[in-house]
Amino acid sequence: MKKQSDTILVRCPNWVGDVVMATPMFECLRRNYPQTKIVGLIRNYALGVIEDGPWFDRIIGCDDKTLSGFWALVRSIRNVGAEMAIVLPNSFRSILPLRFGGVREIYGYCRDQRSFLLSGGPVPLKEKDGILPVPMAEYYLEICRWLDLEIPERREPTLFLSDSVQEKGRRLVEKFGIKAGDMVIGLNPGAKFGTSKCWPPEYFARLAELFVERWDCKILLLVGPDEEGIAQAITETSQAAIINTGPDRVDLSLLKYLIQRCQLLVTNDTGPRHYAVALDTPVVVIMGPTDPRYTAANLEKTLVLRKELDCSPCHLKVCPRDHECMRSITPEDVFRGSEKILGKVS
């Protein structure tokens, strides 16, 4: 039976890529509850992902990792006065502020011994070694199915850019010397998860050379917080002219514009790959330690390059071996894959 509420709180995922993959679920809620006030709760660093979207009437940034942040979030939740909440992260921590904040009905996945904190929710599918990996967009939508909501036919992630973000993006691209007719290829060499997801900087440096030699394009190096060292290693090693966005401190909101401007994005398996999907930009993903089943959806303009080894997928943040899963994928492999995906979508 569909649950009714005047106000619904949605605790958004923590990882940027997961937030993007949750947007079909946000859209489903908005369609099923057009008159309901829907409030998003999201980590402060990810606000730029969703703040221009149409899904939430209000967004509350949170930092529940600290004690002071936890109680500040509890106070914000009490002030909202919601009767119902939906929790997308799988942790205990994501539920506790809602309970302390007085929300009576809380729904999410019943897993990891946290069911007693919830009012109900789906049980994840199992396989021999534990929970079955499924595409995260479908994983989140399963909560809506459990709530007996009508699921939209379109289940693709979407992102939105405000007029101010677009204007700021246009000015930045002009500053970089990129003209309207230029081919732009984005390189995303970092990963917040850990070094195990990162393709070697010298490989990105060589790939940039291949792109410029063959296609006479502009290379846009997308640099996140604490990735200045990776960017420096690439720009100092490569003979190609590379536009390093690091000094411009591109945030997650402005990053949408830059990825939308690219004709191709080459990236580790991290948040910007999902930006590319949502913004209809072809993308080549270099995947190492992660299980591809979590992201096996909406791949029409995506090429995943991956080597199956005896240790993969390990999901370790730091590789205890020689990082073969990433090092065995060469710049030439990625260039050929880029040719393939661009030929497919042209």
Residue pairs with C-beta under 8 A, 6 or more apart in sequence:
1 148
2 32
2 147
2 148
2 149
3 84
3 105
3 107
3 147
5 33
5 36
5 82
5 83
5 84
5 105
6 36
6 37
6 83
7 36
7 37
7 38
7 39
7 80
7 81
7 82
7 83
7 84
8 29
8 33
8 36
8 37
8 38
8 39
8 82
8 84
8 85
8 86
9 39
9 40
9 41
9 77
9 80
9 82
9 84
9 85
9 86
9 98
9 103
10 26
10 29
10 38
10 39
10 40
10 41
10 56
10 85
10 86
10 88
11 41
11 85
11 86
11 87
11 88
11 89
11 94
11 95
11 98
11 108
12 19
12 22
12 40
12 41
12 42
12 43
12 46
12 50
12 88
13 19
13 21
13 22
13 88
13 89
13 140
14 43
14 46
14 89
15 192
15 193
15 271
16 46
16 49
16 192
16 252
16 270
16 271
16 272
16 274
17 136
17 270
17 271
17 273
17 274
17 295
18 88
18 136
19 42
19 46
19 49
19 50
20 49
20 157
20 159
20 271
20 274
20 275
20 277
20 278
21 135
21 136
21 137
21 140
21 157
21 274
21 295
22 88
22 136
22 137
22 140
23 50
23 53
23 55
23 157
23 158
23 159
23 278
24 137
24 140
24 141
24 152
24 154
24 155
24 156
24 157
24 158
25 88
25 137
25 140
25 141
25 143
25 144
26 40
26 50
26 53
26 55
26 56
27 55
27 152
27 158
28 141
28 144
28 149
28 150
28 151
28 152
29 38
29 55
29 86
29 144
29 149
30 38
30 54
30 55
31 150
31 152
32 144
32 149
32 150
37 57
37 58
38 55
38 56
38 57
39 56
39 57
39 58
39 59
39 60
39 80
39 82
40 50
40 55
40 56
40 58
40 59
40 60
41 59
41 60
41 62
41 73
41 77
42 49
42 50
42 59
42 60
42 61
42 62
43 61
43 62
43 63
44 61
44 62
44 63
45 252
46 252
47 59
47 61
47 252
48 251
48 252
48 253
48 254
48 255
48 256
49 159
49 252
49 253
50 56
50 59
51 59
51 253
52 159
52 160
52 161
52 162
52 165
52 253
53 158
53 159
53 160
54 160
58 80
60 73
60 76
60 77
60 80
62 69
62 72
62 73
62 76
62 97
63 69
63 72
63 73
64 70
64 73
64 93
64 94
64 97
70 96
70 97
73 97
73 101
74 97
74 100
74 101
75 101
76 101
77 97
77 98
77 100
77 101
77 102
77 103
78 101
78 102
80 101
81 102
82 103
83 103
83 104
83 105
84 103
84 104
84 105
84 106
84 107
85 98
85 103
85 105
85 106
85 107
86 106
86 107
86 108
86 143
86 147
87 94
87 95
87 98
87 106
87 107
87 108
87 118
88 94
88 108
88 140
88 143
90 108
90 109
90 111
90 112
90 114
91 112
91 114
92 112
92 114
92 117
94 108
95 106
95 108
95 114
95 117
95 118
96 117
98 106
99 106
99 117
104 119
105 119
106 117
106 118
106 119
107 118
107 119
107 120
107 121
107 143
107 146
107 147
108 118
108 121
108 143
109 121
109 122
109 123
109 124
109 143
110 118
110 120
110 121
110 122
110 123
111 123
111 124
111 131
120 146
121 143
121 146
122 142
122 143
122 145
122 146
124 131
124 132
124 139
125 131
125 132
125 134
126 132
133 291
133 293
133 294
134 293
134 294
135 293
135 294
135 295
135 296
135 297
136 294
136 295
137 155
137 157
137 297
137 298
138 155
138 297
141 151
141 155
144 151
145 151
155 297
155 298
156 277
156 278
156 298
157 274
157 277
157 278
157 298
158 278
159 256
159 275
159 278
159 279
161 169
161 253
161 256
161 257
161 260
162 253
165 253
165 254
165 256
165 257
166 257
168 254
168 257
169 254
169 256
169 257
169 258
169 261
170 257
172 248
172 250
172 254
172 257
172 258
173 257
173 258
173 261
176 218
176 220
176 243
177 218
177 243
178 184
178 218
178 220
178 243
178 261
182 217
182 218
183 215
183 216
183 217
183 218
183 263
184 217
184 218
184 219
184 220
184 261
184 262
184 263
185 211
185 215
185 217
185 218
185 219
185 220
185 262
185 263
185 264
185 265
185 266
185 338
186 220
186 221
186 222
186 258
186 259
186 262
186 264
186 265
186 266
186 267
186 272
186 281
187 204
187 207
187 208
187 219
187 220
187 221
187 222
187 234
187 242
187 265
187 266
187 267
188 222
188 265
188 266
188 267
188 268
188 270
188 272
188 273
189 198
189 199
189 201
189 204
189 221
189 222
189 223
189 227
189 230
189 231
189 234
189 268
190 198
190 223
190 224
190 227
190 230
190 268
190 270
191 197
191 198
191 268
191 269
191 270
192 224
192 270
192 271
193 270
193 317
194 316
194 317
194 318
195 317
195 318
195 319
196 288
196 289
196 314
196 316
196 317
196 318
196 319
196 323
196 326
197 268
197 269
197 270
197 288
197 289
197 290
197 326
198 230
198 268
198 326
199 268
199 286
199 288
199 326
199 329
200 323
200 326
200 327
201 230
201 233
201 234
201 237
202 233
202 234
202 237
203 327
203 329
203 330
203 331
203 334
204 234
204 238
204 266
204 331
205 233
205 234
205 235
205 237
205 238
205 240
206 238
206 331
207 266
207 331
207 334
207 335
208 219
208 234
208 238
208 240
208 242
209 238
209 239
209 240
210 331
210 332
210 335
211 217
211 219
211 240
211 335
211 338
212 219
212 240
212 241
213 240
214 335
217 263
218 243
219 240
219 241
219 242
219 243
220 243
220 245
220 258
220 261
220 262
221 231
221 234
221 235
221 242
221 243
221 244
221 245
221 246
222 245
222 250
222 255
222 258
222 259
222 272
223 230
223 231
223 244
223 245
223 246
223 250
227 246
228 246
231 244
231 246
234 242
235 242
235 244
245 258
250 258
252 271
255 272
255 275
256 275
256 279
259 265
259 272
259 275
259 276
259 279
259 281
260 279
260 280
260 281
262 276
262 281
263 281
263 282
263 342
264 281
264 282
264 283
264 284
264 338
264 341
264 342
265 272
265 273
265 275
265 276
265 281
265 282
265 283
265 284
266 283
266 284
266 286
266 334
266 338
267 273
267 276
267 283
267 284
267 285
267 286
268 285
268 286
268 287
268 288
269 285
269 286
269 287
269 288
269 290
269 295
269 304
273 283
273 285
273 295
273 302
274 295
275 281
276 282
276 283
276 301
276 302
277 283
277 298
277 299
277 301
277 302
280 301
281 301
282 301
282 302
282 341
282 342
282 345
283 301
283 302
283 303
283 341
284 302
284 303
284 305
284 334
284 337
284 338
284 341
285 302
285 303
285 304
285 305
286 305
286 306
286 326
286 329
286 334
287 304
287 305
287 306
288 306
288 307
288 312
288 319
288 323
288 325
288 326
289 312
289 313
289 314
289 315
289 316
289 319
289 325
290 313
290 315
291 313
291 315
292 304
292 306
292 313
295 304
300 345
301 341
301 344
301 345
302 341
303 337
303 338
303 340
303 341
305 329
305 333
305 334
305 337
306 312
306 325
306 329
307 324
307 325
307 328
307 329
309 324
309 325
311 321
311 325
312 325
319 325
319 326
